[in-house]
Amino acid sequence: MEYTIQIKQNPQSGWYIGQCEEVPEAITQGKDIEELMFMMQDAIELALECRRDEFRLQNADENAFVQKLILGHEKKFVHQASERTALYPV
């Protein structure tokens, strides 16, 4: 997936501050652009993980389970019943 990062440079410290447009809660900084982009990868991953956890908490149901949908060049649903994972087993 591709993300757009808004970058500003702090005039006092010289550090770069970035925020992801698609995942606005992903904000980080780096002493140069390379470090900023490295740190941004972690920030985006953590923000998306928090979103998933929040969604699961809001939709917790003992009868719910997680099913993976893999999208690529060919759209197809991969069903493997043995890989079902309960959200919050009772």
PDB file with one MODEL, atoms N, CA, C and O in Angstrom:
MODEL        1
ATOM      1  N   MET A   1       0.847  -1.170   0.000  1.00  0.00           N
ATOM      2  CA  MET A   1       0.000   0.000   0.000  1.00  0.00           C
ATOM      3  C   MET A   1       0.888   1.228   0.000  1.00  0.00           C
ATOM      4  O   MET A   1       2.005   1.202   0.517  1.00  0.00           O
ATOM      5  N   GLU A   2       0.390   2.285  -0.576  1.00  0.00           N
ATOM      6  CA  GLU A   2       1.138   3.531  -0.672  1.00  0.00           C
ATOM      7  C   GLU A   2       0.527   4.569   0.261  1.00  0.00           C
ATOM      8  O   GLU A   2      -0.695   4.699   0.334  1.00  0.00           O
ATOM      9  N   TYR A   3       1.368   5.301   0.968  1.00  0.00           N
ATOM     10  CA  TYR A   3       0.917   6.318   1.910  1.00  0.00           C
ATOM     11  C   TYR A   3       1.532   7.666   1.557  1.00  0.00           C
ATOM     12  O   TYR A   3       2.652   7.740   1.050  1.00  0.00           O
ATOM     13  N   THR A   4       0.787   8.726   1.830  1.00  0.00           N
ATOM     14  CA  THR A   4       1.265  10.083   1.606  1.00  0.00           C
ATOM     15  C   THR A   4       1.633  10.692   2.947  1.00  0.00           C
ATOM     16  O   THR A   4       0.828  10.690   3.879  1.00  0.00           O
ATOM     17  N   ILE A   5       2.857  11.217   3.045  1.00  0.00           N
ATOM     18  CA  ILE A   5       3.350  11.777   4.293  1.00  0.00           C
ATOM     19  C   ILE A   5       3.551  13.274   4.132  1.00  0.00           C
ATOM     20  O   ILE A   5       4.264  13.721   3.233  1.00  0.00           O
ATOM     21  N   GLN A   6       2.917  14.049   5.013  1.00  0.00           N
ATOM     22  CA  GLN A   6       3.162  15.493   5.053  1.00  0.00           C
ATOM     23  C   GLN A   6       4.362  15.717   5.956  1.00  0.00           C
ATOM     24  O   GLN A   6       4.395  15.235   7.089  1.00  0.00           O
ATOM     25  N   ILE A   7       5.349  16.450   5.452  1.00  0.00           N
ATOM     26  CA  ILE A   7       6.598  16.645   6.187  1.00  0.00           C
ATOM     27  C   ILE A   7       6.857  18.134   6.392  1.00  0.00           C
ATOM     28  O   ILE A   7       6.720  18.945   5.476  1.00  0.00           O
ATOM     29  N   LYS A   8       7.237  18.465   7.624  1.00  0.00           N
ATOM     30  CA  LYS A   8       7.657  19.824   7.956  1.00  0.00           C
ATOM     31  C   LYS A   8       8.989  19.732   8.688  1.00  0.00           C
ATOM     32  O   LYS A   8       9.259  18.755   9.387  1.00  0.00           O
ATOM     33  N   GLN A   9       9.811  20.752   8.521  1.00  0.00           N
ATOM     34  CA  GLN A   9      11.077  20.784   9.249  1.00  0.00           C
ATOM     35  C   GLN A   9      10.967  21.811  10.373  1.00  0.00           C
ATOM     36  O   GLN A   9      10.558  22.952  10.157  1.00  0.00           O
ATOM     37  N   ASN A  10      11.340  21.383  11.567  1.00  0.00           N
ATOM     38  CA  ASN A  10      11.352  22.285  12.714  1.00  0.00           C
ATOM     39  C   ASN A  10      12.526  23.241  12.537  1.00  0.00           C
ATOM     40  O   ASN A  10      13.675  22.800  12.488  1.00  0.00           O
ATOM     41  N   PRO A  11      12.256  24.556  12.439  1.00  0.00           N
ATOM     42  CA  PRO A  11      13.346  25.506  12.179  1.00  0.00           C
ATOM     43  C   PRO A  11      14.360  25.617  13.321  1.00  0.00           C
ATOM     44  O   PRO A  11      15.513  25.982  13.092  1.00  0.00           O
ATOM     45  N   GLN A  12      13.940  25.307  14.534  1.00  0.00           N
ATOM     46  CA  GLN A  12      14.864  25.423  15.666  1.00  0.00           C
ATOM     47  C   GLN A  12      15.774  24.212  15.793  1.00  0.00           C
ATOM     48  O   GLN A  12      16.982  24.355  15.982  1.00  0.00           O
ATOM     49  N   SER A  13      15.193  23.011  15.688  1.00  0.00           N
ATOM     50  CA  SER A  13      15.998  21.798  15.890  1.00  0.00           C
ATOM     51  C   SER A  13      16.542  21.230  14.593  1.00  0.00           C
ATOM     52  O   SER A  13      17.535  20.503  14.598  1.00  0.00           O
ATOM     53  N   GLY A  14      15.895  21.558  13.479  1.00  0.00           N
ATOM     54  CA  GLY A  14      16.294  20.998  12.190  1.00  0.00           C
ATOM     55  C   GLY A  14      15.708  19.621  11.927  1.00  0.00           C
ATOM     56  O   GLY A  14      15.880  19.072  10.838  1.00  0.00           O
ATOM     57  N   TRP A  15      15.016  19.058  12.912  1.00  0.00           N
ATOM     58  CA  TRP A  15      14.401  17.737  12.757  1.00  0.00           C
ATOM     59  C   TRP A  15      13.184  17.836  11.839  1.00  0.00           C
ATOM     60  O   TRP A  15      12.570  18.894  11.703  1.00  0.00           O
ATOM     61  N   TYR A  16      12.853  16.706  11.215  1.00  0.00           N
ATOM     62  CA  TYR A  16      11.689  16.611  10.335  1.00  0.00           C
ATOM     63  C   TYR A  16      10.553  15.930  11.088  1.00  0.00           C
ATOM     64  O   TYR A  16      10.763  14.956  11.811  1.00  0.00           O
ATOM     65  N   ILE A  17       9.351  16.458  10.905  1.00  0.00           N
ATOM     66  CA  ILE A  17       8.148  15.915  11.536  1.00  0.00           C
ATOM     67  C   ILE A  17       7.214  15.491  10.415  1.00  0.00           C
ATOM     68  O   ILE A  17       6.984  16.245   9.469  1.00  0.00           O
ATOM     69  N   GLY A  18       6.678  14.280  10.524  1.00  0.00           N
ATOM     70  CA  GLY A  18       5.800  13.766   9.479  1.00  0.00           C
ATOM     71  C   GLY A  18       4.495  13.243  10.032  1.00  0.00           C
ATOM     72  O   GLY A  18       4.429  12.734  11.151  1.00  0.00           O
ATOM     73  N   GLN A  19       3.440  13.383   9.211  1.00  0.00           N
ATOM     74  CA  GLN A  19       2.130  12.834   9.539  1.00  0.00           C
ATOM     75  C   GLN A  19       1.562  12.191   8.283  1.00  0.00           C
ATOM     76  O   GLN A  19       1.612  12.769   7.197  1.00  0.00           O
ATOM     77  N   CYS A  20       1.027  11.003   8.442  1.00  0.00           N
ATOM     78  CA  CYS A  20       0.457  10.254   7.317  1.00  0.00           C
ATOM     79  C   CYS A  20      -0.957  10.749   7.039  1.00  0.00           C
ATOM     80  O   CYS A  20      -1.778  10.826   7.953  1.00  0.00           O
ATOM     81  N   GLU A  21      -1.248  11.085   5.780  1.00  0.00           N
ATOM     82  CA  GLU A  21      -2.589  11.575   5.419  1.00  0.00           C
ATOM     83  C   GLU A  21      -3.640  10.482   5.571  1.00  0.00           C
ATOM     84  O   GLU A  21      -4.744  10.754   6.043  1.00  0.00           O
ATOM     85  N   GLU A  22      -3.321   9.268   5.183  1.00  0.00           N
ATOM     86  CA  GLU A  22      -4.293   8.170   5.221  1.00  0.00           C
ATOM     87  C   GLU A  22      -4.492   7.621   6.631  1.00  0.00           C
ATOM     88  O   GLU A  22      -5.544   7.059   6.936  1.00  0.00           O
ATOM     89  N   VAL A  23      -3.494   7.782   7.486  1.00  0.00           N
ATOM     90  CA  VAL A  23      -3.557   7.304   8.871  1.00  0.00           C
ATOM     91  C   VAL A  23      -3.103   8.477   9.750  1.00  0.00           C
ATOM     92  O   VAL A  23      -1.966   8.486  10.222  1.00  0.00           O
ATOM     93  N   PRO A  24      -3.978   9.466   9.973  1.00  0.00           N
ATOM     94  CA  PRO A  24      -3.564  10.709  10.631  1.00  0.00           C
ATOM     95  C   PRO A  24      -2.999  10.548  12.034  1.00  0.00           C
ATOM     96  O   PRO A  24      -2.278  11.426  12.510  1.00  0.00           O
ATOM     97  N   GLU A  25      -3.308   9.459  12.697  1.00  0.00           N
ATOM     98  CA  GLU A  25      -2.753   9.257  14.033  1.00  0.00           C
ATOM     99  C   GLU A  25      -1.291   8.805  13.980  1.00  0.00           C
ATOM    100  O   GLU A  25      -0.636   8.723  15.019  1.00  0.00           O
ATOM    101  N   ALA A  26      -0.780   8.515  12.795  1.00  0.00           N
ATOM    102  CA  ALA A  26       0.624   8.139  12.620  1.00  0.00           C
ATOM    103  C   ALA A  26       1.454   9.413  12.436  1.00  0.00           C
ATOM    104  O   ALA A  26       1.499   9.994  11.351  1.00  0.00           O
ATOM    105  N   ILE A  27       2.101   9.824  13.511  1.00  0.00           N
ATOM    106  CA  ILE A  27       2.938  11.024  13.530  1.00  0.00           C
ATOM    107  C   ILE A  27       4.276  10.638  14.142  1.00  0.00           C
ATOM    108  O   ILE A  27       4.322   9.929  15.148  1.00  0.00           O
ATOM    109  N   THR A  28       5.359  11.102  13.541  1.00  0.00           N
ATOM    110  CA  THR A  28       6.687  10.800  14.080  1.00  0.00           C
ATOM    111  C   THR A  28       7.680  11.851  13.615  1.00  0.00           C
ATOM    112  O   THR A  28       7.317  12.803  12.924  1.00  0.00           O
ATOM    113  N   GLN A  29       8.939  11.668  14.002  1.00  0.00           N
ATOM    114  CA  GLN A  29       9.979  12.622  13.632  1.00  0.00           C
ATOM    115  C   GLN A  29      11.294  11.897  13.363  1.00  0.00           C
ATOM    116  O   GLN A  29      11.470  10.738  13.741  1.00  0.00           O
ATOM    117  N   GLY A  30      12.206  12.596  12.707  1.00  0.00           N
ATOM    118  CA  GLY A  30      13.532  12.050  12.439  1.00  0.00           C
ATOM    119  C   GLY A  30      14.510  13.171  12.187  1.00  0.00           C
ATOM    120  O   GLY A  30      14.121  14.268  11.783  1.00  0.00           O
ATOM    121  N   LYS A  31      15.786  12.897  12.425  1.00  0.00           N
ATOM    122  CA  LYS A  31      16.799  13.947  12.234  1.00  0.00           C
ATOM    123  C   LYS A  31      17.041  14.248  10.760  1.00  0.00           C
ATOM    124  O   LYS A  31      17.557  15.311  10.414  1.00  0.00           O
ATOM    125  N   ASP A  32      16.661  13.294   9.878  1.00  0.00           N
ATOM    126  CA  ASP A  32      16.706  13.528   8.429  1.00  0.00           C
ATOM    127  C   ASP A  32      15.522  12.787   7.797  1.00  0.00           C
ATOM    128  O   ASP A  32      14.811  12.050   8.480  1.00  0.00           O
ATOM    129  N   ILE A  33      15.319  12.984   6.512  1.00  0.00           N
ATOM    130  CA  ILE A  33      14.165  12.375   5.819  1.00  0.00           C
ATOM    131  C   ILE A  33      14.233  10.852   5.884  1.00  0.00           C
ATOM    132  O   ILE A  33      13.211  10.196   6.084  1.00  0.00           O
ATOM    133  N   GLU A  34      15.408  10.294   5.718  1.00  0.00           N
ATOM    134  CA  GLU A  34      15.554   8.831   5.746  1.00  0.00           C
ATOM    135  C   GLU A  34      15.106   8.261   7.099  1.00  0.00           C
ATOM    136  O   GLU A  34      14.368   7.277   7.151  1.00  0.00           O
ATOM    137  N   GLU A  35      15.556   8.885   8.188  1.00  0.00           N
ATOM    138  CA  GLU A  35      15.151   8.412   9.513  1.00  0.00           C
ATOM    139  C   GLU A  35      13.657   8.622   9.741  1.00  0.00           C
ATOM    140  O   GLU A  35      12.984   7.775  10.329  1.00  0.00           O
ATOM    141  N   LEU A  36      13.148   9.753   9.271  1.00  0.00           N
ATOM    142  CA  LEU A  36      11.715  10.030   9.404  1.00  0.00           C
ATOM    143  C   LEU A  36      10.895   8.940   8.722  1.00  0.00           C
ATOM    144  O   LEU A  36       9.934   8.435   9.303  1.00  0.00           O
ATOM    145  N   MET A  37      11.264   8.572   7.498  1.00  0.00           N
ATOM    146  CA  MET A  37      10.497   7.567   6.765  1.00  0.00           C
ATOM    147  C   MET A  37      10.623   6.189   7.414  1.00  0.00           C
ATOM    148  O   MET A  37       9.672   5.407   7.395  1.00  0.00           O
ATOM    149  N   PHE A  38      11.781   5.890   7.982  1.00  0.00           N
ATOM    150  CA  PHE A  38      11.956   4.630   8.700  1.00  0.00           C
ATOM    151  C   PHE A  38      11.036   4.601   9.916  1.00  0.00           C
ATOM    152  O   PHE A  38      10.355   3.605  10.161  1.00  0.00           O
ATOM    153  N   MET A  39      11.018   5.692  10.675  1.00  0.00           N
ATOM    154  CA  MET A  39      10.173   5.786  11.863  1.00  0.00           C
ATOM    155  C   MET A  39       8.688   5.778  11.488  1.00  0.00           C
ATOM    156  O   MET A  39       7.858   5.256  12.233  1.00  0.00           O
ATOM    157  N   MET A  40       8.358   6.363  10.326  1.00  0.00           N
ATOM    158  CA  MET A  40       6.962   6.436   9.884  1.00  0.00           C
ATOM    159  C   MET A  40       6.404   5.044   9.617  1.00  0.00           C
ATOM    160  O   MET A  40       5.221   4.800   9.856  1.00  0.00           O
ATOM    161  N   GLN A  41       7.225   4.139   9.130  1.00  0.00           N
ATOM    162  CA  GLN A  41       6.749   2.769   8.900  1.00  0.00           C
ATOM    163  C   GLN A  41       6.228   2.172  10.203  1.00  0.00           C
ATOM    164  O   GLN A  41       5.153   1.574  10.238  1.00  0.00           O
ATOM    165  N   ASP A  42       7.005   2.343  11.277  1.00  0.00           N
ATOM    166  CA  ASP A  42       6.574   1.839  12.586  1.00  0.00           C
ATOM    167  C   ASP A  42       5.322   2.558  13.061  1.00  0.00           C
ATOM    168  O   ASP A  42       4.405   1.928  13.589  1.00  0.00           O
ATOM    169  N   ALA A  43       5.278   3.872  12.877  1.00  0.00           N
ATOM    170  CA  ALA A  43       4.128   4.650  13.339  1.00  0.00           C
ATOM    171  C   ALA A  43       2.841   4.194  12.644  1.00  0.00           C
ATOM    172  O   ALA A  43       1.799   4.073  13.288  1.00  0.00           O
ATOM    173  N   ILE A  44       2.910   3.946  11.352  1.00  0.00           N
ATOM    174  CA  ILE A  44       1.731   3.498  10.597  1.00  0.00           C
ATOM    175  C   ILE A  44       1.318   2.101  11.058  1.00  0.00           C
ATOM    176  O   ILE A  44       0.137   1.849  11.294  1.00  0.00           O
ATOM    177  N   GLU A  45       2.281   1.199  11.187  1.00  0.00           N
ATOM    178  CA  GLU A  45       1.960  -0.163  11.630  1.00  0.00           C
ATOM    179  C   GLU A  45       1.309  -0.158  13.014  1.00  0.00           C
ATOM    180  O   GLU A  45       0.322  -0.858  13.241  1.00  0.00           O
ATOM    181  N   LEU A  46       1.858   0.626  13.930  1.00  0.00           N
ATOM    182  CA  LEU A  46       1.287   0.695  15.283  1.00  0.00           C
ATOM    183  C   LEU A  46      -0.107   1.309  15.273  1.00  0.00           C
ATOM    184  O   LEU A  46      -0.998   0.835  15.979  1.00  0.00           O
ATOM    185  N   ALA A  47      -0.305   2.359  14.480  1.00  0.00           N
ATOM    186  CA  ALA A  47      -1.622   3.000  14.398  1.00  0.00           C
ATOM    187  C   ALA A  47      -2.660   2.028  13.844  1.00  0.00           C
ATOM    188  O   ALA A  47      -3.781   1.966  14.349  1.00  0.00           O
ATOM    189  N   LEU A  48      -2.299   1.273  12.816  1.00  0.00           N
ATOM    190  CA  LEU A  48      -3.239   0.304  12.240  1.00  0.00           C
ATOM    191  C   LEU A  48      -3.522  -0.837  13.210  1.00  0.00           C
ATOM    192  O   LEU A  48      -4.645  -1.335  13.278  1.00  0.00           O
ATOM    193  N   GLU A  49      -2.507  -1.247  13.954  1.00  0.00           N
ATOM    194  CA  GLU A  49      -2.703  -2.285  14.967  1.00  0.00           C
ATOM    195  C   GLU A  49      -3.668  -1.794  16.047  1.00  0.00           C
ATOM    196  O   GLU A  49      -4.531  -2.548  16.497  1.00  0.00           O
ATOM    197  N   CYS A  50      -3.528  -0.545  16.461  1.00  0.00           N
ATOM    198  CA  CYS A  50      -4.441   0.030  17.457  1.00  0.00           C
ATOM    199  C   CYS A  50      -5.862   0.096  16.918  1.00  0.00           C
ATOM    200  O   CYS A  50      -6.818  -0.171  17.645  1.00  0.00           O
ATOM    201  N   ARG A  51      -6.004   0.456  15.634  1.00  0.00           N
ATOM    202  CA  ARG A  51      -7.339   0.480  15.015  1.00  0.00           C
ATOM    203  C   ARG A  51      -7.978  -0.902  15.056  1.00  0.00           C
ATOM    204  O   ARG A  51      -9.155  -1.043  15.387  1.00  0.00           O
ATOM    205  N   ARG A  52      -7.176  -1.939  14.710  1.00  0.00           N
ATOM    206  CA  ARG A  52      -7.716  -3.311  14.724  1.00  0.00           C
ATOM    207  C   ARG A  52      -8.142  -3.700  16.133  1.00  0.00           C
ATOM    208  O   ARG A  52      -9.217  -4.270  16.323  1.00  0.00           O
ATOM    209  N   ASP A  53      -7.300  -3.394  17.125  1.00  0.00           N
ATOM    210  CA  ASP A  53      -7.627  -3.733  18.516  1.00  0.00           C
ATOM    211  C   ASP A  53      -8.884  -3.009  18.970  1.00  0.00           C
ATOM    212  O   ASP A  53      -9.738  -3.593  19.637  1.00  0.00           O
ATOM    213  N   GLU A  54      -8.996  -1.739  18.608  1.00  0.00           N
ATOM    214  CA  GLU A  54     -10.170  -0.947  18.971  1.00  0.00           C
ATOM    215  C   GLU A  54     -11.428  -1.530  18.344  1.00  0.00           C
ATOM    216  O   GLU A  54     -12.464  -1.647  18.998  1.00  0.00           O
ATOM    217  N   PHE A  55     -11.327  -1.895  17.066  1.00  0.00           N
ATOM    218  CA  PHE A  55     -12.460  -2.487  16.364  1.00  0.00           C
ATOM    219  C   PHE A  55     -12.886  -3.781  17.042  1.00  0.00           C
ATOM    220  O   PHE A  55     -14.077  -4.022  17.237  1.00  0.00           O
ATOM    221  N   ARG A  56     -11.911  -4.615  17.401  1.00  0.00           N
ATOM    222  CA  ARG A  56     -12.226  -5.897  18.037  1.00  0.00           C
ATOM    223  C   ARG A  56     -12.877  -5.690  19.397  1.00  0.00           C
ATOM    224  O   ARG A  56     -13.799  -6.422  19.756  1.00  0.00           O
ATOM    225  N   LEU A  57     -12.409  -4.700  20.161  1.00  0.00           N
ATOM    226  CA  LEU A  57     -13.017  -4.431  21.462  1.00  0.00           C
ATOM    227  C   LEU A  57     -14.449  -3.945  21.308  1.00  0.00           C
ATOM    228  O   LEU A  57     -15.332  -4.347  22.065  1.00  0.00           O
ATOM    229  N   GLN A  58     -14.679  -3.081  20.329  1.00  0.00           N
ATOM    230  CA  GLN A  58     -16.019  -2.535  20.114  1.00  0.00           C
ATOM    231  C   GLN A  58     -16.975  -3.589  19.588  1.00  0.00           C
ATOM    232  O   GLN A  58     -18.185  -3.496  19.796  1.00  0.00           O
ATOM    233  N   ASN A  59     -16.442  -4.582  18.914  1.00  0.00           N
ATOM    234  CA  ASN A  59     -17.289  -5.595  18.289  1.00  0.00           C
ATOM    235  C   ASN A  59     -17.087  -6.974  18.905  1.00  0.00           C
ATOM    236  O   ASN A  59     -17.359  -7.995  18.273  1.00  0.00           O
ATOM    237  N   ALA A  60     -16.610  -6.990  20.135  1.00  0.00           N
ATOM    238  CA  ALA A  60     -16.353  -8.275  20.804  1.00  0.00           C
ATOM    239  C   ALA A  60     -17.643  -9.082  20.902  1.00  0.00           C
ATOM    240  O   ALA A  60     -18.682  -8.586  21.337  1.00  0.00           O
ATOM    241  N   ASP A  61     -17.546 -10.302  20.496  1.00  0.00           N
ATOM    242  CA  ASP A  61     -18.691 -11.196  20.494  1.00  0.00           C
ATOM    243  C   ASP A  61     -18.136 -12.613  20.576  1.00  0.00           C
ATOM    244  O   ASP A  61     -17.251 -12.981  19.804  1.00  0.00           O
ATOM    245  N   GLU A  62     -18.643 -13.390  21.488  1.00  0.00           N
ATOM    246  CA  GLU A  62     -18.122 -14.743  21.664  1.00  0.00           C
ATOM    247  C   GLU A  62     -18.318 -15.603  20.424  1.00  0.00           C
ATOM    248  O   GLU A  62     -17.623 -16.607  20.264  1.00  0.00           O
ATOM    249  N   ASN A  63     -19.252 -15.236  19.535  1.00  0.00           N
ATOM    250  CA  ASN A  63     -19.500 -16.012  18.329  1.00  0.00           C
ATOM    251  C   ASN A  63     -18.748 -15.469  17.118  1.00  0.00           C
ATOM    252  O   ASN A  63     -18.863 -16.013  16.020  1.00  0.00           O
ATOM    253  N   ALA A  64     -17.973 -14.392  17.315  1.00  0.00           N
ATOM    254  CA  ALA A  64     -17.245 -13.783  16.198  1.00  0.00           C
ATOM    255  C   ALA A  64     -15.894 -14.458  16.011  1.00  0.00           C
ATOM    256  O   ALA A  64     -15.337 -15.026  16.951  1.00  0.00           O
ATOM    257  N   PHE A  65     -15.376 -14.391  14.798  1.00  0.00           N
ATOM    258  CA  PHE A  65     -14.058 -14.919  14.497  1.00  0.00           C
ATOM    259  C   PHE A  65     -13.429 -14.070  13.413  1.00  0.00           C
ATOM    260  O   PHE A  65     -14.103 -13.264  12.771  1.00  0.00           O
ATOM    261  N   VAL A  66     -12.141 -14.252  13.214  1.00  0.00           N
ATOM    262  CA  VAL A  66     -11.398 -13.501  12.205  1.00  0.00           C
ATOM    263  C   VAL A  66     -11.188 -14.392  10.996  1.00  0.00           C
ATOM    264  O   VAL A  66     -10.800 -15.552  11.133  1.00  0.00           O
ATOM    265  N   GLN A  67     -11.441 -13.855   9.819  1.00  0.00           N
ATOM    266  CA  GLN A  67     -11.182 -14.571   8.570  1.00  0.00           C
ATOM    267  C   GLN A  67     -10.339 -13.658   7.705  1.00  0.00           C
ATOM    268  O   GLN A  67     -10.656 -12.475   7.577  1.00  0.00           O
ATOM    269  N   LYS A  68      -9.275 -14.169   7.107  1.00  0.00           N
ATOM    270  CA  LYS A  68      -8.391 -13.359   6.287  1.00  0.00           C
ATOM    271  C   LYS A  68      -8.900 -13.281   4.857  1.00  0.00           C
ATOM    272  O   LYS A  68      -9.376 -14.268   4.296  1.00  0.00           O
ATOM    273  N   LEU A  69      -8.791 -12.090   4.276  1.00  0.00           N
ATOM    274  CA  LEU A  69      -9.119 -11.846   2.874  1.00  0.00           C
ATOM    275  C   LEU A  69      -7.841 -11.356   2.221  1.00  0.00           C
ATOM    276  O   LEU A  69      -7.294 -10.329   2.621  1.00  0.00           O
ATOM    277  N   ILE A  70      -7.361 -12.075   1.228  1.00  0.00           N
ATOM    278  CA  ILE A  70      -6.113 -11.724   0.562  1.00  0.00           C
ATOM    279  C   ILE A  70      -6.440 -11.116  -0.792  1.00  0.00           C
ATOM    280  O   ILE A  70      -7.060 -11.755  -1.642  1.00  0.00           O
ATOM    281  N   LEU A  71      -6.012  -9.866  -0.981  1.00  0.00           N
ATOM    282  CA  LEU A  71      -6.234  -9.186  -2.249  1.00  0.00           C
ATOM    283  C   LEU A  71      -4.911  -9.046  -2.977  1.00  0.00           C
ATOM    284  O   LEU A  71      -3.898  -8.688  -2.377  1.00  0.00           O
ATOM    285  N   GLY A  72      -4.922  -9.323  -4.239  1.00  0.00           N
ATOM    286  CA  GLY A  72      -3.731  -9.177  -5.062  1.00  0.00           C
ATOM    287  C   GLY A  72      -4.183  -8.799  -6.454  1.00  0.00           C
ATOM    288  O   GLY A  72      -5.188  -8.110  -6.628  1.00  0.00           O
ATOM    289  N   HIS A  73      -3.438  -9.254  -7.439  1.00  0.00           N
ATOM    290  CA  HIS A  73      -3.845  -8.989  -8.819  1.00  0.00           C
ATOM    291  C   HIS A  73      -5.172  -9.677  -9.117  1.00  0.00           C
ATOM    292  O   HIS A  73      -6.037  -9.121  -9.794  1.00  0.00           O
ATOM    293  N   GLU A  74      -5.316 -10.868  -8.612  1.00  0.00           N
ATOM    294  CA  GLU A  74      -6.582 -11.586  -8.737  1.00  0.00           C
ATOM    295  C   GLU A  74      -7.280 -11.482  -7.396  1.00  0.00           C
ATOM    296  O   GLU A  74      -6.706 -11.814  -6.359  1.00  0.00           O
ATOM    297  N   LYS A  75      -8.504 -11.027  -7.418  1.00  0.00           N
ATOM    298  CA  LYS A  75      -9.249 -10.960  -6.163  1.00  0.00           C
ATOM    299  C   LYS A  75      -9.816 -12.338  -5.881  1.00  0.00           C
ATOM    300  O   LYS A  75     -10.566 -12.894  -6.684  1.00  0.00           O
ATOM    301  N   LYS A  76      -9.451 -12.876  -4.739  1.00  0.00           N
ATOM    302  CA  LYS A  76      -9.994 -14.182  -4.372  1.00  0.00           C
ATOM    303  C   LYS A  76     -10.047 -14.289  -2.857  1.00  0.00           C
ATOM    304  O   LYS A  76      -9.255 -13.676  -2.141  1.00  0.00           O
ATOM    305  N   PHE A  77     -10.967 -15.055  -2.405  1.00  0.00           N
ATOM    306  CA  PHE A  77     -11.177 -15.283  -0.988  1.00  0.00           C
ATOM    307  C   PHE A  77     -10.555 -16.615  -0.639  1.00  0.00           C
ATOM    308  O   PHE A  77     -10.901 -17.641  -1.225  1.00  0.00           O
ATOM    309  N   VAL A  78      -9.647 -16.606   0.304  1.00  0.00           N
ATOM    310  CA  VAL A  78      -8.999 -17.846   0.727  1.00  0.00           C
ATOM    311  C   VAL A  78      -9.647 -18.277   2.025  1.00  0.00           C
ATOM    312  O   VAL A  78      -9.511 -17.611   3.051  1.00  0.00           O
ATOM    313  N   HIS A  79     -10.350 -19.393   1.976  1.00  0.00           N
ATOM    314  CA  HIS A  79     -11.056 -19.876   3.166  1.00  0.00           C
ATOM    315  C   HIS A  79     -10.325 -21.076   3.721  1.00  0.00           C
ATOM    316  O   HIS A  79     -10.179 -22.104   3.059  1.00  0.00           O
ATOM    317  N   GLN A  80      -9.873 -20.925   4.937  1.00  0.00           N
ATOM    318  CA  GLN A  80      -9.236 -22.046   5.620  1.00  0.00           C
ATOM    319  C   GLN A  80      -9.831 -22.109   7.017  1.00  0.00           C
ATOM    320  O   GLN A  80      -9.391 -21.410   7.929  1.00  0.00           O
ATOM    321  N   ALA A  81     -10.818 -22.940   7.163  1.00  0.00           N
ATOM    322  CA  ALA A  81     -11.549 -23.023   8.429  1.00  0.00           C
ATOM    323  C   ALA A  81     -10.635 -23.317   9.603  1.00  0.00           C
ATOM    324  O   ALA A  81     -10.921 -22.891  10.723  1.00  0.00           O
ATOM    325  N   SER A  82      -9.554 -24.026   9.380  1.00  0.00           N
ATOM    326  CA  SER A  82      -8.661 -24.376  10.479  1.00  0.00           C
ATOM    327  C   SER A  82      -7.917 -23.159  11.030  1.00  0.00           C
ATOM    328  O   SER A  82      -7.374 -23.213  12.133  1.00  0.00           O
ATOM    329  N   GLU A  83      -7.890 -22.061  10.270  1.00  0.00           N
ATOM    330  CA  GLU A  83      -7.180 -20.869  10.719  1.00  0.00           C
ATOM    331  C   GLU A  83      -8.093 -19.835  11.365  1.00  0.00           C
ATOM    332  O   GLU A  83      -7.655 -18.713  11.621  1.00  0.00           O
ATOM    333  N   ARG A  84      -9.313 -20.172  11.629  1.00  0.00           N
ATOM    334  CA  ARG A  84     -10.220 -19.247  12.305  1.00  0.00           C
ATOM    335  C   ARG A  84      -9.667 -18.957  13.698  1.00  0.00           C
ATOM    336  O   ARG A  84      -9.243 -19.862  14.416  1.00  0.00           O
ATOM    337  N   THR A  85      -9.682 -17.721  14.052  1.00  0.00           N
ATOM    338  CA  THR A  85      -9.178 -17.309  15.369  1.00  0.00           C
ATOM    339  C   THR A  85     -10.284 -16.554  16.077  1.00  0.00           C
ATOM    340  O   THR A  85     -10.800 -15.566  15.553  1.00  0.00           O
ATOM    341  N   ALA A  86     -10.644 -17.001  17.239  1.00  0.00           N
ATOM    342  CA  ALA A  86     -11.685 -16.311  18.002  1.00  0.00           C
ATOM    343  C   ALA A  86     -11.171 -14.947  18.413  1.00  0.00           C
ATOM    344  O   ALA A  86     -10.006 -14.797  18.780  1.00  0.00           O
ATOM    345  N   LEU A  87     -12.046 -13.947  18.349  1.00  0.00           N
ATOM    346  CA  LEU A  87     -11.647 -12.606  18.775  1.00  0.00           C
ATOM    347  C   LEU A  87     -11.365 -12.584  20.260  1.00  0.00           C
ATOM    348  O   LEU A  87     -10.280 -12.188  20.686  1.00  0.00           O
ATOM    349  N   TYR A  88     -12.314 -12.997  21.032  1.00  0.00           N
ATOM    350  CA  TYR A  88     -12.174 -13.046  22.474  1.00  0.00           C
ATOM    351  C   TYR A  88     -12.868 -14.300  22.990  1.00  0.00           C
ATOM    352  O   TYR A  88     -14.044 -14.271  23.354  1.00  0.00           O
ATOM    353  N   PRO A  89     -12.118 -15.407  23.017  1.00  0.00           N
ATOM    354  CA  PRO A  89     -12.754 -16.651  23.469  1.00  0.00           C
ATOM    355  C   PRO A  89     -13.233 -16.538  24.905  1.00  0.00           C
ATOM    356  O   PRO A  89     -12.603 -15.885  25.738  1.00  0.00           O
ATOM    357  N   VAL A  90     -14.350 -17.180  25.179  1.00  0.00           N
ATOM    358  CA  VAL A  90     -14.939 -17.128  26.521  1.00  0.00           C
ATOM    359  C   VAL A  90     -14.368 -18.237  27.369  1.00  0.00           C
ATOM    360  O   VAL A  90     -14.732 -18.371  28.537  1.00  0.00           O
TER     361      VAL A  90
ENDMDL
END
